Amino acid sequence: MEFKLSPNIAIELPQFAEAAALYAKLLGVEAKQIDDHSIEIQQNGRFLYFDKHEGLRIVMELFVDDLDAARNELVSLGWTVVEWQGKGGRCYMKDPYGLYFNLWQS
């Protein structure tokens, strides 16, 4: 199984709109409203998604060719499934150190 680091990072927190505005201003870029719960900012091919969430969570992303095979391999290495919506949705996993990753089938 091949894992590739994605240029996408989600930052989840209650004050997502305020955080997105702060970082858009800091980086000198526009904030793009995705929906009522998500705002995207982009710079140099990297994307930050600010999503509404009751707590603070930073979610990095890994591109994979096969979601199920990737999930099974990571579980065998001590990762846990946090949220699983399948292809095209959130496939959040937590590594043994507490870091969150979304798996995205490309």
N, CA and C atoms as a LAMMPS dump frame, in Angstrom:
ITEM: TIMESTEP
0
ITEM: NUMBER OF ATOMS
318
ITEM: BOX BOUNDS ff ff ff
-5.0000000000000000e+02 5.0000000000000000e+02
-5.0000000000000000e+02 5.0000000000000000e+02
-5.0000000000000000e+02 5.0000000000000000e+02
ITEM: ATOMS id mol type element x y z
1 1 1 N 0.848 -1.179 0
2 1 2 C 0 0 0
3 1 3 C 0.889 1.236 0
4 2 1 N 0.584 2.164 -0.877
5 2 2 C 1.339 3.42 -0.95
6 2 3 C 0.515 4.547 -0.337
7 3 1 N 1.14 5.311 0.542
8 3 2 C 0.532 6.468 1.175
9 3 3 C 1.273 7.716 0.697
10 4 1 N 0.523 8.746 0.287
11 4 2 C 1.128 10.009 -0.141
12 4 3 C 0.531 11.145 0.676
13 5 1 N 1.393 12.033 1.133
14 5 2 C 0.943 13.183 1.91
15 5 3 C 0.194 14.16 1.004
16 6 1 N -0.965 14.546 1.434
17 6 2 C -1.817 15.486 0.708
18 6 3 C -1.448 16.93 1.076
19 7 1 N -1.743 17.887 0.196
20 7 2 C -1.523 19.297 0.533
21 7 3 C -2.676 19.912 1.336
22 8 1 N -3.603 19.076 1.804
23 8 2 C -4.792 19.547 2.517
24 8 3 C -4.67 19.306 4.013
25 9 1 N -5.045 20.325 4.78
26 9 2 C -5.099 20.205 6.236
27 9 3 C -6.415 20.828 6.695
28 10 1 N -7.14 20.088 7.535
29 10 2 C -8.368 20.619 8.124
30 10 3 C -8.076 21.033 9.558
31 11 1 N -8.555 22.216 9.899
32 11 2 C -8.447 22.718 11.27
33 11 3 C -9.875 22.853 11.77
34 12 1 N -10.212 22.039 12.753
35 12 2 C -11.584 21.996 13.246
36 12 3 C -11.654 22.635 14.625
37 13 1 N -12.578 23.579 14.759
38 13 2 C -12.746 24.292 16.021
39 13 3 C -14.075 25.035 16.02
40 14 1 N -14.58 25.418 17.196
41 14 2 C -15.858 26.128 17.244
42 14 3 C -15.832 27.472 16.511
43 15 1 N -14.738 28.213 16.642
44 15 2 C -14.635 29.55 16.039
45 15 3 C -13.985 29.462 14.652
46 16 1 N -14.479 28.554 13.811
47 16 2 C -13.846 28.305 12.518
48 16 3 C -13.848 29.535 11.608
49 17 1 N -14.927 30.31 11.6
50 17 2 C -15.007 31.476 10.719
51 17 3 C -14.002 32.547 11.129
52 18 1 N -13.881 32.783 12.424
53 18 2 C -12.934 33.774 12.926
54 18 3 C -11.494 33.342 12.634
55 19 1 N -11.211 32.054 12.826
56 19 2 C -9.866 31.541 12.558
57 19 3 C -9.54 31.649 11.072
58 20 1 N -10.489 31.307 10.217
59 20 2 C -10.266 31.4 8.771
60 20 3 C -9.979 32.842 8.364
61 21 1 N -10.731 33.78 8.917
62 21 2 C -10.519 35.199 8.597
63 21 3 C -9.135 35.653 9.047
64 22 1 N -8.717 35.23 10.231
65 22 2 C -7.398 35.596 10.743
66 22 3 C -6.285 35.103 9.816
67 23 1 N -6.36 33.819 9.42
68 23 2 C -5.292 33.257 8.594
69 23 3 C -5.348 33.747 7.153
70 24 1 N -6.531 34.024 6.644
71 24 2 C -6.638 34.594 5.305
72 24 3 C -5.971 35.97 5.275
73 25 1 N -6.227 36.779 6.305
74 25 2 C -5.606 38.11 6.39
75 25 3 C -4.095 37.985 6.56
76 26 1 N -3.669 37.105 7.454
77 26 2 C -2.241 36.902 7.708
78 26 3 C -1.495 36.483 6.445
79 27 1 N -2.086 35.574 5.673
80 27 2 C -1.443 35.054 4.463
81 27 3 C -1.717 35.889 3.213
82 28 1 N -2.613 36.878 3.332
83 28 2 C -2.927 37.733 2.194
84 28 3 C -3.684 37.01 1.094
85 29 1 N -4.61 36.117 1.487
86 29 2 C -5.397 35.348 0.519
87 29 3 C -6.883 35.512 0.83
88 30 1 N -7.706 35.09 -0.104
89 30 2 C -9.15 35.139 0.079
90 30 3 C -9.635 33.884 0.788
91 31 1 N -10.657 34.038 1.594
92 31 2 C -11.323 32.902 2.227
93 31 3 C -12.54 32.554 1.378
94 32 1 N -12.714 31.272 1.088
95 32 2 C -13.828 30.805 0.261
96 32 3 C -14.773 29.968 1.121
97 33 1 N -16.005 30.441 1.248
98 33 2 C -17.01 29.708 2.025
99 33 3 C -17.422 28.467 1.242
100 34 1 N -17.227 27.29 1.814
101 34 2 C -17.614 26.034 1.17
102 34 3 C -19.083 25.732 1.477
103 35 1 N -19.451 25.824 2.743
104 35 2 C -20.828 25.656 3.193
105 35 3 C -20.931 26.325 4.565
106 36 1 N -22 26.075 5.277
107 36 2 C -22.205 26.724 6.582
108 36 3 C -21.2 26.303 7.644
109 37 1 N -20.452 25.221 7.369
110 37 2 C -19.556 24.674 8.38
111 37 3 C -18.11 24.573 7.925
112 38 1 N -17.773 25.15 6.762
113 38 2 C -16.42 24.974 6.239
114 38 3 C -15.991 26.16 5.377
115 39 1 N -14.764 26.595 5.603
116 39 2 C -14.159 27.693 4.844
117 39 3 C -12.785 27.233 4.387
118 40 1 N -12.452 27.545 3.127
119 40 2 C -11.172 27.137 2.545
120 40 3 C -10.306 28.365 2.268
121 41 1 N -9.026 28.24 2.589
122 41 2 C -8.055 29.215 2.105
123 41 3 C -6.934 28.429 1.42
124 42 1 N -6.342 29.06 0.409
125 42 2 C -5.351 28.359 -0.398
126 42 3 C -4.184 29.295 -0.685
127 43 1 N -2.985 28.721 -0.633
128 43 2 C -1.785 29.466 -0.975
129 43 3 C -0.746 28.472 -1.482
130 44 1 N -0.195 28.763 -2.652
131 44 2 C 0.882 27.952 -3.234
132 44 3 C 0.535 26.466 -3.317
133 45 1 N -0.685 26.155 -3.717
134 45 2 C -1.08 24.766 -3.887
135 45 3 C -1.364 24.016 -2.596
136 46 1 N -1.371 24.717 -1.476
137 46 2 C -1.705 24.099 -0.189
138 46 3 C -3.047 24.658 0.27
139 47 1 N -3.829 23.801 0.896
140 47 2 C -5.173 24.182 1.301
141 47 3 C -5.349 23.998 2.803
142 48 1 N -5.931 25.008 3.436
143 48 2 C -6.361 24.914 4.829
144 48 3 C -7.879 24.986 4.826
145 49 1 N -8.493 24.023 5.469
146 49 2 C -9.941 24.006 5.623
147 49 3 C -10.26 24.248 7.085
148 50 1 N -11.042 25.279 7.339
149 50 2 C -11.48 25.594 8.693
150 50 3 C -12.912 25.091 8.82
151 51 1 N -13.101 24.09 9.667
152 51 2 C -14.394 23.433 9.806
153 51 3 C -14.932 23.596 11.222
154 52 1 N -16.248 23.753 11.306
155 52 2 C -16.901 23.87 12.613
156 52 3 C -16.86 22.519 13.317
157 53 1 N -16.382 22.549 14.563
158 53 2 C -16.285 21.331 15.368
159 53 3 C -16.327 21.748 16.822
160 54 1 N -16.896 20.931 17.671
161 54 2 C -17.046 21.312 19.082
162 54 3 C -15.723 21.404 19.825
163 55 1 N -14.705 20.696 19.392
164 55 2 C -13.392 20.761 20.022
165 55 3 C -12.342 21.182 19.007
166 56 1 N -11.1 21.163 19.42
167 56 2 C -9.994 21.494 18.525
168 56 3 C -9.388 20.201 17.996
169 57 1 N -9.277 20.13 16.669
170 57 2 C -8.683 18.952 16.047
171 57 3 C -8.038 19.4 14.738
172 58 1 N -6.793 18.997 14.527
173 58 2 C -6.101 19.255 13.263
174 58 3 C -6.004 17.924 12.541
175 59 1 N -6.471 17.912 11.296
176 59 2 C -6.538 16.678 10.511
177 59 3 C -5.711 16.843 9.245
178 60 1 N -4.613 16.091 9.173
179 60 2 C -3.82 16.052 7.954
180 60 3 C -4.42 14.989 7.041
181 61 1 N -3.909 14.856 5.834
182 61 2 C -4.539 13.93 4.898
183 61 3 C -3.507 13.098 4.161
184 62 1 N -3.882 11.856 3.911
185 62 2 C -3.057 10.943 3.131
186 62 3 C -3.857 10.47 1.922
187 63 1 N -3.236 10.529 0.732
188 63 2 C -3.839 9.969 -0.471
189 63 3 C -3.509 8.488 -0.536
190 64 1 N -4.495 7.675 -0.87
191 64 2 C -4.313 6.225 -0.994
192 64 3 C -5.035 5.74 -2.245
193 65 1 N -4.655 4.565 -2.727
194 65 2 C -5.31 3.965 -3.894
195 65 3 C -6.511 3.111 -3.5
196 66 1 N -6.528 2.618 -2.269
197 66 2 C -7.585 1.708 -1.823
198 66 3 C -7.893 1.993 -0.356
199 67 1 N -9.045 2.613 -0.115
200 67 2 C -9.419 3.013 1.25
201 67 3 C -9.443 1.842 2.224
202 68 1 N -10.091 0.758 1.826
203 68 2 C -10.236 -0.363 2.747
204 68 3 C -8.897 -1.011 3.073
205 69 1 N -8.048 -1.187 2.065
206 69 2 C -6.727 -1.768 2.305
207 69 3 C -5.891 -0.846 3.193
208 70 1 N -5.989 0.472 2.955
209 70 2 C -5.239 1.436 3.771
210 70 3 C -5.725 1.391 5.217
211 71 1 N -7.047 1.384 5.409
212 71 2 C -7.608 1.311 6.762
213 71 3 C -7.131 0.049 7.474
214 72 1 N -7.195 -1.071 6.788
215 72 2 C -6.782 -2.334 7.408
216 72 3 C -5.306 -2.325 7.788
217 73 1 N -4.47 -1.788 6.923
218 73 2 C -3.038 -1.723 7.228
219 73 3 C -2.778 -0.831 8.432
220 74 1 N -3.43 0.33 8.458
221 74 2 C -3.209 1.254 9.571
222 74 3 C -3.743 0.688 10.885
223 75 1 N -4.897 0.033 10.849
224 75 2 C -5.435 -0.594 12.06
225 75 3 C -4.451 -1.638 12.585
226 76 1 N -3.824 -2.393 11.671
227 76 2 C -2.849 -3.406 12.11
228 76 3 C -1.619 -2.767 12.75
229 77 1 N -1.406 -1.473 12.482
230 77 2 C -0.282 -0.743 13.059
231 77 3 C -0.679 0.051 14.307
232 78 1 N -1.909 -0.159 14.791
233 78 2 C -2.335 0.488 16.02
234 78 3 C -3.168 1.74 15.849
235 79 1 N -3.546 2.086 14.622
236 79 2 C -4.406 3.249 14.39
237 79 3 C -5.845 2.877 14.72
238 80 1 N -6.674 3.9 15.012
239 80 2 C -8.085 3.674 15.263
240 80 3 C -8.928 4.478 14.275
241 81 1 N -10.068 3.918 13.91
242 81 2 C -11.011 4.614 13.037
243 81 3 C -11.815 5.579 13.895
244 82 1 N -11.866 6.839 13.488
245 82 2 C -12.595 7.878 14.225
246 82 3 C -13.941 8.144 13.559
247 83 1 N -13.929 8.268 12.242
248 83 2 C -15.142 8.524 11.457
249 83 3 C -14.913 7.919 10.082
250 84 1 N -15.896 7.2 9.547
251 84 2 C -15.701 6.529 8.261
252 84 3 C -16.931 6.712 7.391
253 85 1 N -16.815 7.59 6.377
254 85 2 C -17.922 7.834 5.453
255 85 3 C -17.692 7.18 4.094
256 86 1 N -16.525 6.615 3.891
257 86 2 C -16.233 5.969 2.62
258 86 3 C -15.727 6.953 1.571
259 87 1 N -15.55 6.439 0.356
260 87 2 C -14.964 7.232 -0.728
261 87 3 C -15.734 8.529 -0.941
262 88 1 N -14.98 9.635 -0.975
263 88 2 C -15.567 10.952 -1.176
264 88 3 C -16.009 11.632 0.106
265 89 1 N -15.934 10.934 1.231
266 89 2 C -16.34 11.495 2.519
267 89 3 C -15.192 11.464 3.506
268 90 1 N -15.51 11.808 4.727
269 90 2 C -14.492 11.794 5.778
270 90 3 C -14.14 10.353 6.149
271 91 1 N -12.871 10.068 6.117
272 91 2 C -12.344 8.778 6.562
273 91 3 C -11.233 9.094 7.557
274 92 1 N -11.643 9.532 8.75
275 92 2 C -10.718 9.983 9.772
276 92 3 C -10.188 8.807 10.585
277 93 1 N -8.874 8.835 10.771
278 93 2 C -8.213 7.851 11.618
279 93 3 C -7.254 8.578 12.543
280 94 1 N -6.988 7.954 13.698
281 94 2 C -6.055 8.53 14.668
282 94 3 C -4.89 7.575 14.821
283 95 1 N -3.68 8.125 14.727
284 95 2 C -2.493 7.278 14.865
285 95 3 C -2.233 6.984 16.341
286 96 1 N -1.298 6.1 16.64
287 96 2 C -1.042 5.743 18.051
288 96 3 C -0.558 6.908 18.911
289 97 1 N -0.182 8.016 18.293
290 97 2 C 0.333 9.179 19.035
291 97 3 C -0.712 10.271 19.211
292 98 1 N -1.93 10.034 18.684
293 98 2 C -3.01 11 18.847
294 98 3 C -3.188 11.96 17.697
295 99 1 N -2.44 11.791 16.604
296 99 2 C -2.588 12.661 15.436
297 99 3 C -3.698 12.135 14.538
298 100 1 N -4.44 13.06 13.925
299 100 2 C -5.57 12.697 13.076
300 100 3 C -5.198 12.839 11.607
301 101 1 N -5.67 11.873 10.814
302 101 2 C -5.475 11.898 9.371
303 101 3 C -6.764 11.501 8.68
304 102 1 N -7.032 12.126 7.56
305 102 2 C -8.106 11.718 6.68
306 102 3 C -7.476 10.886 5.563
307 103 1 N -8.079 9.765 5.24
308 103 2 C -7.641 8.992 4.087
309 103 3 C -8.509 9.375 2.909
310 104 1 N -7.87 9.662 1.78
311 104 2 C -8.6 10.072 0.583
312 104 3 C -8.171 9.204 -0.582
313 105 1 N -9.13 8.501 -1.142
314 105 2 C -8.823 7.645 -2.287
315 105 3 C -8.799 8.49 -3.547
316 106 1 N -7.644 8.526 -4.208
317 106 2 C -7.496 9.346 -5.411
318 106 3 C -7.802 8.556 -6.668
